[in-house]
Amino acid sequence: MALRMWASSTANALKISCSSKPNVSLAFSLSRCFSTVLDGLKYANSHEWVKHEGPVATIGITDHAQDHLGEVVFVELPEQGGSVSQGKGFGAVESVKATSDINSPISGEVVEVNSKLSETPGLINSSPYEDGWMIKVKPSSPSELESLMGPKEYTKFCEEEDASH
């Protein structure tokens, strides 16, 4: 992890960027050389992702977000049965660098919370799109997904955001 953070910081400082080849179909593309952006997900400009499958949407923070946060040491999540609103905070992630609010990219009822994160918050670092998911929501307004970015838009958004810092 320390090597990855060093490499990411060095690449950013040297203005080195990586991108996938346009004529190659990959399951992911790269942003900042090391942050993974997956196809099939939607992304919020506050760096949360949504995977909508059937009646349920899984939500977590992106690889880009966890990379900027550093080692996650604590996660605060809502209780099952509660509700979340698009653009509003539903929890927080505390890392060795900072504490950040987590905003919901969509509105709905929380149907499941990833209880593994209370004992192993580092899953957000090691597996942000799989084991590190945060909540599962029954969307109350599925059309909100249309306002989120796709993988290409999110990759460009991250590159522009990093370039401005």
N, C-alpha and C positions, 0 to 999 in steps of 0.2 A: 504494500500500500504506500509506504513512504517513497519507494522508488517511482511508483506511478505518479504520485503527487509531484515529485521533483521533476520527472520527465514532462509532465503536463505544464508545470510552471515554466520550465526552460523553453519548451516549444512555444508557449505563448509569448514569452519575453523576446524570443528570437523571431517572432512573427511567422513561425513555420505552421503551415496548415496542411491537413490531409483531407482528401475527399475520395469517395468511391468513383470508379470509372463509369461514365454515363451509359456505356453500352453493355455493362455487366449487371445482371440481375442478382442482387444480394438480399439476404433477409434483413440486412441493416445497412446503415450508412454511418460514416464517421464524422464527428464534429470535434474540433480541438484535438484531433489525432487519436484521442483515447475515449471519448464519450460515445456510447452507443445510443443510436436512435433506431427503434424498431418499426418496421412496417406493420400495419394492422392496428396501430394505436393512434389515439388523438392526443394532442398536447396543448396545455394552457401556457400562456406567456408568463405565468408564475412558476413554471417548471414542474407541474404535475402531469401525469399521464392517465389515460382512461382506456380500458379494454372492454368494449361492449359486446357481450355474448348473451343472446337470448334476452331474458327479463332482468339480467343482472349486469352491472358495470363494476369492474375492479379498478381501484384508484391507488396510485402510489406517486412517489417523486421520481424524477428522471435521473438517469446516470449523470447527466450534466450537473444537476442540483446536488446530488450526493458528493460529486467530485469537488465542487466548490465548498461544500460544508466541511469536508474532512471526516474523520472518524466519528460516527454517530454513537453516542453513549446513552441516550435516553429518548424515548418516544412517548408522547401523550396523544391518545386517540379517543374518539367519542365512544359512547356505549352503544351496543346493538339496540335497535329500536328507535334511536334518535333520528333526527333529520339533519340534512346538510343543504346549503343553498349555494348556487353557482357564484363563485367569486368571494365567498365568505370563508373565514377560517373555521377549521374543524379540529385542529390539533396543532402540535408543535414537535419539532425535531431539535434536540440539543446535541451539539457536536463539541469536539475539543476547541473549535474556533468560535462558535456562535450558537444562538438559539434562533430558529426560524419558524414562523407560523406556516401551517400547511393550509392552502385554500382549496376548496372543492371546485373542480372544473365543471361539475354538473349538480343539479338539485335532485334530492330524493331521500328515501328512507334507508338508513344504515341497516343492512340485513346480516352483516358479518364483519367482525373485527379480527385482524391478524394478531392473535394472542401470543404468538411466538416472539413478536417484537418487544414485549415487555421484559423477557428474559434474555433475548439475543438481538438487541437493536442494530448490531453490526450487519445483520442480514440486508439492511438498506444499502450498505456499501458493497457487499459482496454479490448481491443478487437483487438489484432494484426493481427489475421487471418480473421476477418470479417469486422467490421466497420472501422478498422484502416488500411485497404489496402491503397496503395499509388497511383499506376498508373495501367492502363490497356494498354497492348501493342499488336499490331498485329505483331507476330514474323516474321522476315525476313528470319530466318534460324532455323526452328523448331528442327533440329538435335542438336542444342546447348543444348537442354533439357537433352540429353543423357549424357552430361558431368557433370551434377549436381548430388548431392547425394539424395538418398531416405531417408525415416525417420530413419531407423535403422543406416545407415551410418552417418547421421547427428547427431543422439543422441550420437554415439560413438565419433565422432569428437568433440562435445561439452564437453563430459566427459574428453577426453584426453587434450583438450585445457585448461579446468579449473584446471586439475591436475598439469599442467605445470606452473601455475601462483601462 
